[in-house]
């Protein structure tokens, strides 16, 4: 066997436990849309989001205490990271949860799936990356797919409200993209778990503050066990366990291969929304899903040229 072949086999490991973990990650995030939708039938959007993000922040901080191989972010960077957390885990979550309360779980998943397109556009606008024509073609397909999904949301139960919900989620996705791009430089010197805990804390603080009137008015004893299960799943499952699996995938397999598993997320979301909520996919949804998936795959094969040095370990897969 040649040296080149040996090197290729070493750098391209076969299917293993990390790949299995990334499939679990996609399942967790895909199912989460239906779980959130179920939880919103009992809890108000502000209550649900405030509780789940605060829960995730506490768990992430506990886990981050055991990470000792990387220094904590420098004190001068903390203010910036906390402000980014307000955008990425605070304002984004507000737009996401109010959008979820107005539209279908499957619609939300498809709009979120096109998040990498917004990341690429913002990276280019800020002078971080320069994409080749193939990459921009993929972005165009993703945005066209989002337009199909958002435009078709008006025909669902709720009429124009469903379209407003999809638009709110799309706006939140732009905020998440800005957060992701601005966070990239800090990943060169800080551990992702430290970054996640810090940014989740400031986002959670904003959400708890906004949700305080709803939390004070809540009859805690009347909340059914299933609703607490939804909060726990959406907090610890989607925002902690799935993220840890994502980080392991980036570390072991690389960012590109890990991101490919994220393409499974909207497919899982559509299937479970159909099974759990009775949301039958519409032809426009399926067309949008096909365009978004094709755009993602096309963009993945295009190699962006960095205009400045950035780390490949960043939250490029949008969490829900």
C-alpha positions in Angstrom: 0.0 0.0 0.0 1.3 3.4 -0.9 2.1 6.1 1.7 -0.6 8.3 0.1 -3.2 5.7 0.5 -2.2 5.0 4.1 -2.5 8.7 4.9 -5.9 9.0 3.3 -7.2 6.0 5.3 -5.8 7.6 8.4 -7.4 11.0 7.8 -10.7 9.5 6.6 -11.8 7.1 9.4 -14.6 4.7 8.7 -18.0 4.8 10.4 -17.6 4.7 14.1 -18.9 5.9 17.5 -18.4 9.6 16.6 -20.5 9.2 13.4 -23.2 7.4 15.5 -23.1 10.3 18.0 -23.7 12.8 15.2 -26.7 10.8 14.0 -28.0 11.0 17.6 -27.3 14.7 17.5 -29.4 15.2 14.3 -32.2 13.1 15.9 -32.2 15.2 19.0 -32.3 18.5 17.1 -34.8 17.2 14.6 -37.2 15.9 17.2 -36.8 19.1 19.3 -39.0 21.1 17.0 -42.0 18.9 17.8 -41.1 18.8 21.5 -41.0 22.6 21.6 -44.3 22.8 19.8 -45.9 20.4 22.3 -44.5 22.4 25.2 -46.0 25.6 23.9 -49.4 24.1 24.1 -49.1 24.4 27.9 -46.5 27.0 28.7 -46.2 30.5 27.2 -43.4 31.1 24.8 -41.5 33.4 27.3 -41.9 30.9 30.1 -40.8 27.9 28.0 -37.8 29.6 26.6 -36.7 31.3 29.8 -36.7 28.0 31.7 -35.0 25.8 29.1 -32.2 28.2 28.3 -31.5 28.9 32.0 -31.4 25.2 32.6 -29.0 24.7 29.7 -26.7 27.5 31.0 -26.5 26.0 34.5 -25.7 22.5 33.1 -23.1 23.9 30.7 -21.4 25.9 33.5 -21.1 22.7 35.6 -19.6 20.7 32.7 -17.3 23.6 31.8 -15.8 23.5 35.3 -14.2 20.2 34.5 -12.5 21.5 31.3 -8.9 22.3 32.5 -6.9 21.8 29.3 -7.8 25.3 28.0 -7.5 28.6 29.7 -10.7 30.7 30.4 -11.4 33.6 28.1 -9.4 36.7 28.9 -11.2 39.2 31.1 -11.3 41.9 28.4 -13.1 39.4 26.1 -15.8 38.6 28.6 -17.9 41.7 27.9 -17.9 41.0 24.2 -18.8 37.4 24.7 -21.6 38.3 27.1 -23.0 40.8 24.5 -22.7 38.1 21.8 -24.7 35.8 24.0 -27.5 38.3 24.3 -27.7 38.2 20.5 -27.1 34.5 19.8 -28.9 32.9 22.8 -31.2 35.7 23.8 -32.6 37.7 20.9 -32.4 34.7 18.5 -34.3 32.5 21.0 -37.0 35.2 21.3 -37.5 35.3 17.6 -37.4 31.5 17.4 -39.9 30.8 20.1 -42.4 33.4 19.0 -42.0 32.1 15.4 -42.6 28.5 16.6 -45.8 29.6 18.4 -47.2 30.8 15.1 -46.1 28.3 12.5 -45.5 24.6 11.9 -42.6 22.7 13.4 -41.6 21.5 10.0 -41.6 25.0 8.6 -39.3 26.2 11.4 -36.9 23.3 10.8 -36.6 24.1 7.1 -36.0 27.8 7.7 -33.4 27.1 10.3 -31.7 24.6 8.0 -30.7 27.4 5.6 -28.8 29.1 8.4 -25.4 28.4 6.8 -26.4 30.7 3.9 -26.8 33.6 6.2 -23.4 32.8 7.8 -21.7 32.8 4.4 -23.3 36.1 3.4 -22.4 37.8 6.7 -18.9 36.4 6.6 -18.4 38.0 3.1 -19.9 41.3 4.2 -17.6 41.5 7.2 -14.6 40.5 5.1 -14.1 37.1 6.7 -14.5 34.7 3.7 -14.6 34.8 -0.1 -16.8 32.1 -1.6 -16.4 30.8 -5.2 -19.3 30.8 -7.7 -20.4 27.3 -6.7 -20.7 28.4 -3.1 -22.9 31.4 -4.0 -25.0 29.1 -6.2 -25.6 26.9 -3.2 -26.6 29.9 -1.1 -29.0 31.0 -3.8 -30.7 27.6 -3.8 -31.0 27.7 0.0 -32.6 31.1 0.1 -35.0 30.1 -2.8 -35.9 27.1 -0.7 -36.6 29.3 2.3 -38.8 31.6 0.2 -40.8 28.6 -0.9 -41.3 27.5 2.7 -42.1 31.0 4.1 -44.4 31.8 1.2 -46.3 28.5 1.6 -46.8 29.0 5.4 -49.7 31.3 4.7 -51.8 28.4 3.4 -51.6 26.6 6.8 -54.1 26.8 9.6 -53.6 30.3 11.0 -53.3 32.0 7.6 -51.0 35.0 7.6 -49.9 34.2 11.2 -48.1 31.1 9.9 -46.2 33.3 7.4 -45.3 35.8 10.2 -44.0 32.9 12.3 -41.7 31.7 9.5 -40.5 35.3 8.9 -39.7 35.7 12.6 -37.6 32.5 12.6 -35.8 33.6 9.5 -35.0 36.9 11.2 -33.7 35.0 14.2 -31.5 32.9 11.9 -29.8 36.1 10.7 -29.1 37.0 14.3 -27.6 33.5 14.9 -25.5 33.8 11.8 -24.1 37.2 13.0 -23.4 35.6 16.4 -21.6 32.6 14.8 -19.4 34.8 12.6 -18.4 37.2 15.4 -17.7 34.3 17.8 -15.2 32.6 15.4 -12.1 34.5 16.4 -12.6 33.6 20.1 -12.5 29.9 19.3 -8.8 30.1 18.6 -7.9 30.6 22.3 -10.9 29.5 24.3 -12.6 26.1 24.7 -16.0 25.9 23.0 -17.6 24.7 26.2 -16.4 27.9 28.0 -17.7 30.0 25.2 -21.0 28.2 25.1 -21.5 28.5 28.9 -20.7 32.2 28.9 -22.9 33.1 25.9 -25.7 30.9 27.1 -25.6 32.6 30.5 -26.1 36.1 29.2 -28.8 34.9 26.8 -30.6 33.0 29.6 -30.4 36.1 31.8 -32.2 38.2 29.2 -34.8 35.5 28.6 -35.5 35.1 32.3 -35.8 38.8 32.7 -38.3 39.2 29.9 -40.2 36.1 31.1 -40.4 37.2 34.8 -44.1 38.4 34.6 -45.1 35.1 33.0 -43.1 33.1 35.6 -44.6 35.0 38.5 -48.1 34.4 37.2 -47.6 30.7 36.4 -49.5 28.1 38.5 -46.5 25.8 38.9 -48.6 22.9 40.4 -50.9 22.9 37.4 -48.1 22.3 34.8 -48.3 18.6 33.7 -45.3 16.3 33.8 -45.2 16.2 30.0 -44.6 19.9 29.8 -41.6 19.7 32.2 -40.3 16.9 30.0 -40.5 19.2 27.0 -38.5 21.9 28.9 -35.9 19.4 30.0 -35.5 17.8 26.5 -35.3 21.2 24.8 -32.9 22.5 27.4 -30.5 19.7 28.3 -31.1 17.5 25.2 -31.0 20.2 22.4 -28.7 22.8 24.0 -26.3 20.6 25.9 -26.1 16.9 24.9 -26.5 17.6 21.1 -23.9 20.4 21.3 -21.4 18.1 23.1 -21.9 15.5 20.3 -21.4 18.3 17.8 -18.1 19.4 19.4 -16.8 15.9 19.5 -17.6 15.5 15.8 -15.7 18.6 14.9 -12.7 17.6 17.0 -12.6 14.0 15.6 -14.0 14.2 12.1 -13.6 17.9 11.2 -16.1 20.7 10.7 -17.1 19.8 7.2 -17.9 16.1 7.8 -19.7 17.1 11.0 -21.8 19.7 9.3 -22.9 17.1 6.7 -24.8 15.2 9.5 -26.6 18.5 10.3 -28.3 18.1 6.9 -30.3 15.3 8.4 -31.9 17.7 10.9 -34.8 19.0 8.7 -35.6 15.5 7.3 -35.9 14.2 10.9 -37.9 17.3 11.9 -40.4 16.9 9.0 -40.9 13.2 9.8 -41.5 13.6 13.5 -43.7 16.6 13.0 -45.9 14.4 10.8 -45.8 11.5 13.4 -46.1 13.5 16.6 -48.2 16.6 15.5 -50.0 15.4 12.4 -48.2 18.0 10.2 -48.4 16.5 6.8 -45.7 18.0 4.5 -47.0 20.1 1.7 -45.6 20.1 -1.9 -44.1 23.5 -1.3 -42.5 22.3 1.9 -41.0 19.3 0.1 -39.8 21.5 -2.8 -38.2 23.9 -0.2 -36.6 21.0 1.6 -35.1 19.7 -1.7 -33.8 23.2 -2.7 -32.3 23.8 0.8 -30.7 20.4 0.9 -29.2 20.7 -2.6 -27.9 24.2 -1.7 -26.3 22.9 1.4 -24.6 20.1 -0.4 -23.4 22.4 -3.2 -22.1 24.9 -0.7 -20.2 22.1 1.2 -18.3 21.2 -1.9 -17.2 24.8 -2.4 -14.0 25.8 -0.5 -14.3 29.2 1.0 -11.1 31.3 1.0 -10.5 33.0 4.3 -9.8 36.8 4.0 -8.7 36.7 7.6 -7.6 33.7 9.8 -10.5 32.2 11.6 -11.0 28.9 13.4 -13.1 26.2 11.8 -14.6 25.3 15.2 -17.7 27.5 15.4 -21.4 26.9 15.9 -22.2 26.7 12.2 -25.1 24.4 12.8 -28.0 26.4 14.2 -29.5 25.0 17.4 -33.2 25.2 18.1 
